């Protein structure tokens, strides 16, 4: 028997869904340039998901609403947990050189946030 650390607790709450009333998701900002005119934003030092600090651009989403659906299936004799996580949030902090007023680039930011949530949940389950 043990305890969950902060990242594991967050992943557990993502899976359970209904328990999350508020919170944040911090994730690496997609590395895309807006245009030739924009000046690249300086990166910050971070040790997230790393043993040694690295320079990466990070962004933060403030969770407004979170829902999840869980389903267990048996596939080829293996128990498989399927989780569908739906999150509504607002972009609270953005460090990068993307045009956040562009729908296309906001989709890239959403994708990066989704990948971070998926990574945290996968690490928690495995």
HELIX and SHEET records of a PDB file:
HELIX    1   1 UNK A    6  UNK A   16  1                                  11    
HELIX    2   2 UNK A  103  UNK A  125  1                                  23    
SHEET    1   A 3 UNK A  23  UNK A  28  0                                        
SHEET    2   A 3 UNK A  58  UNK A  75 -1                                        
SHEET    3   A 3 UNK A  78  UNK A  94 -1                                        
SHEET    1   B 2 UNK A  44  UNK A  46  0                                        
SHEET    2   B 2 UNK A  54  UNK A  56 -1                                        
END                                                                             
